[in-house]
């Protein structure tokens, strides 16, 4: 990336390791408290050309996010290939129009507009960071179109035009805190990158700890891309001289320096367990298992999930892309959202009426690789919550899992400003944000 391009990228509040280190929920400011959609125009009709249905795939295939998002594109293409091989959707083959968001948020908005207006796709599968999602959100809302978004995020959003198949905070962050309180201690040091996802996550964690008798002994942030972690490690040792929990929402190359240096400083997982919410199988490979072994991550899916559906998914992905490849939570969420859309189209009886497809999507169920899921009226899915511990081979031993899927709650119930609010797009009187009685 050129210096100018890099500067432009950082200007939009995002930096990450030029490998597959994850950058979640990046934006300069939290989303607005209310969730009023842009006034929609008439939806451009989707194109059915002969025996095909066009869909859009919109992820970063170049720039800083390319390696992370390329694997998600691969998962989406795998689902499309499988669906086409089994007869397609209503007897028609899916034709994917792939666009490159180029790790640049205005480009995402431009490409979303092209896919809707010029290519006339039936839907779009796309985005990774919250910055890219927030850039395209007004496009989909103003054109009354449909985006499927596969990555866990900070919540505090509920759009009529977006279906979210990643975790809301109550399906990842909050259960991780509960597990840590029960199993690892009540004193927490919060470490994060300095942008919306970590700050929003830590706002939730602080409110949750206050409600449940835990204690935040320290909180610190690194600018995106910063690797000067020595001062933070010194603060952790001072605040937790006898050990304690480190809750990690660092992103990008900061994680490489952080895990190497906490090990060098003698902060072992036995006394200083780190719980991460942005590190999965691919990141372990990049950072080095020797630095992460024994630490924890919270997700809904791990490659080590034992189920016939997961064995089929893992085998199919490796057969398509190589036996050395690993799969992770965002890839699984991307894979299943294509199937959920297919089911909604089939129930609606076609793609001509996007509103009908949108309504049909609510209530769709699927036995996914990670477990049973259902699409809720708030356009988020129920998900099993899991906590994994890094093992010798870089995969995760699952040390905790909920016994049933957890219903999604996009408006956080620990944060005072959103406590008591919910979302229901099946009821015009409720919509994206309403006060529960």
MOBEL-V993586 format. One record per backbone hydrogen bond with DSSP energy under -0.5 kcal/mol. CO is the residue of the C=O (numbers start at 0). NH is the residue of the N-H. E is the energy in kcal/mol with one decimal. If there is no record, write none. Layout:
CO_NH_E, CO_NH_E
//
This chain:
1_5_-3.0, 2_6_-2.7, 3_7_-2.4, 4_8_-2.5, 5_9_-2.6, 6_10_-2.0, 7_11_-1.1, 8_11_-0.7, 8_13_-0.9, 9_12_-2.2, 18_67_-0.5, 21_251_-1.2, 24_196_-1.2, 26_195_-1.3, 45_47_-0.5, 46_48_-0.6, 46_53_-1.4, 47_49_-0.8, 48_51_-1.7, 50_92_-3.2, 51_48_-0.9, 52_94_-3.2, 53_121_-3.2, 54_96_-3.2, 55_124_-2.9, 56_98_-3.1, 57_126_-2.6, 58_60_-0.7, 58_100_-2.2, 62_65_-1.7, 64_68_-2.5, 65_69_-2.5, 66_70_-1.0, 67_71_-0.7, 68_72_-2.2, 69_73_-2.2, 70_74_-1.7, 71_75_-2.3, 72_76_-2.8, 73_77_-2.1, 74_78_-2.0, 75_79_-2.3, 76_80_-2.7, 77_81_-2.4, 78_82_-2.6, 79_83_-2.8, 80_84_-2.2, 81_85_-1.3, 82_87_-3.1, 83_86_-1.5, 87_89_-0.6, 88_91_-1.9, 91_88_-3.1, 92_52_-2.6, 93_95_-0.6, 94_54_-2.3, 95_97_-0.7, 96_56_-2.4, 98_58_-1.4, 98_100_-0.6, 100_103_-1.9, 103_107_-1.6, 104_108_-1.6, 105_109_-2.2, 106_110_-2.8, 107_111_-2.4, 108_112_-2.1, 109_113_-2.1, 110_114_-2.6, 111_115_-2.0, 112_116_-3.1, 113_117_-2.0, 113_118_-2.2, 114_120_-2.0, 119_46_-3.2, 122_55_-2.9, 123_125_-0.6, 123_147_-2.5, 124_57_-2.4, 128_132_-2.0, 129_133_-3.1, 130_134_-1.4, 131_135_-1.8, 132_136_-1.8, 133_137_-0.6, 135_138_-0.6, 135_139_-2.2, 136_140_-2.4, 137_141_-2.5, 138_142_-1.8, 139_144_-2.6, 140_143_-0.7, 141_40_-3.5, 145_123_-1.7, 146_148_-0.5, 146_162_-2.7, 147_125_-2.5, 148_164_-2.9, 148_165_-0.7, 158_161_-1.0, 160_146_-2.6, 161_163_-0.5, 162_148_-3.0, 162_164_-0.6, 163_380_-0.8, 166_152_-2.0, 167_170_-2.5, 168_171_-1.5, 168_173_-2.3, 171_175_-1.6, 172_176_-2.1, 173_177_-2.3, 174_178_-2.4, 175_179_-2.3, 176_180_-2.6, 177_181_-1.8, 178_182_-2.2, 179_183_-3.2, 179_184_-1.5, 185_187_-0.6, 185_214_-2.9, 186_244_-2.2, 187_216_-2.7, 187_217_-1.0, 188_190_-0.5, 188_246_-2.4, 189_219_-2.5, 190_248_-3.2, 191_221_-2.0, 192_194_-1.7, 194_198_-1.9, 195_199_-3.1, 196_200_-2.9, 197_201_-2.8, 198_202_-1.8, 199_203_-2.0, 200_204_-2.6, 201_205_-2.6, 202_206_-1.8, 203_207_-2.5, 204_208_-3.0, 205_209_-2.1, 206_210_-1.7, 207_211_-1.3, 208_212_-0.8, 208_213_-2.2, 214_187_-3.0, 214_216_-0.7, 217_189_-2.7, 219_191_-1.9, 221_193_-2.5, 222_225_-2.5, 226_228_-2.0, 228_232_-2.3, 229_233_-2.2, 230_234_-1.9, 231_235_-2.4, 232_236_-2.3, 233_237_-1.9, 234_238_-2.6, 235_239_-2.5, 237_240_-0.5, 239_242_-1.7, 244_188_-2.4, 244_246_-0.5, 245_247_-0.7, 245_274_-2.7, 246_190_-2.7, 246_248_-0.6, 247_276_-1.3, 248_192_-1.3, 250_253_-0.9, 251_254_-1.8, 252_256_-1.5, 253_257_-2.5, 254_258_-2.5, 255_259_-1.8, 256_260_-2.4, 257_261_-2.4, 258_262_-1.3, 259_263_-1.9, 260_264_-1.9, 261_266_-2.7, 262_265_-1.6, 265_267_-1.5, 267_270_-0.8, 267_271_-3.5, 270_243_-1.7, 272_245_-2.4, 272_274_-0.5, 273_275_-0.6, 273_295_-2.8, 274_247_-3.3, 275_297_-2.0, 277_21_-0.6, 277_279_-0.5, 279_283_-2.1, 280_284_-1.6, 281_285_-1.5, 282_286_-2.9, 283_287_-2.5, 287_290_-1.9, 287_291_-0.8, 288_291_-0.6, 288_292_-2.3, 291_294_-2.4, 294_389_-2.5, 295_275_-2.1, 296_298_-0.5, 296_387_-2.8, 298_385_-3.0, 301_304_-1.9, 304_306_-0.9, 306_310_-2.4, 307_311_-2.1, 308_312_-2.0, 309_313_-3.1, 310_314_-2.4, 311_315_-2.4, 312_316_-2.5, 313_317_-2.6, 314_318_-2.3, 315_319_-1.7, 316_320_-2.7, 317_321_-2.4, 321_324_-1.5, 327_331_-2.2, 328_332_-2.6, 329_333_-1.9, 330_334_-2.3, 331_335_-2.3, 332_336_-1.2, 333_337_-0.9, 334_337_-0.5, 334_338_-0.9, 335_339_-2.2, 336_340_-2.2, 337_341_-2.2, 338_342_-2.3, 339_343_-2.1, 340_344_-2.6, 341_345_-2.4, 342_346_-2.2, 343_347_-2.4, 344_348_-1.5, 344_349_-1.4, 351_353_-0.7, 352_356_-1.9, 353_357_-3.0, 354_358_-2.3, 355_359_-2.1, 356_360_-1.7, 357_361_-0.9, 360_363_-1.9, 363_374_-2.3, 365_367_-1.2, 365_372_-2.3, 367_370_-0.9, 370_367_-2.0, 372_365_-1.7, 373_381_-2.1, 374_362_-2.4, 375_378_-2.4, 376_424_-2.5, 378_163_-3.0, 379_375_-2.9, 382_405_-2.9, 384_401_-2.0, 385_298_-2.2, 386_398_-2.2, 386_399_-1.4, 387_296_-2.1, 388_396_-2.8, 389_293_-2.2, 390_393_-1.9, 394_390_-2.5, 395_397_-0.5, 396_388_-2.7, 396_398_-0.8, 399_386_-2.3, 405_382_-1.8, 409_155_-2.9, 409_411_-0.7, 414_417_-1.2, 414_418_-1.4, 417_420_-1.9, 419_435_-3.2, 421_433_-2.2, 423_426_-1.0, 423_430_-1.5, 425_427_-0.5, 426_429_-2.2, 426_430_-1.9, 429_432_-0.8, 430_423_-3.2, 433_421_-2.5, 433_435_-0.6
//
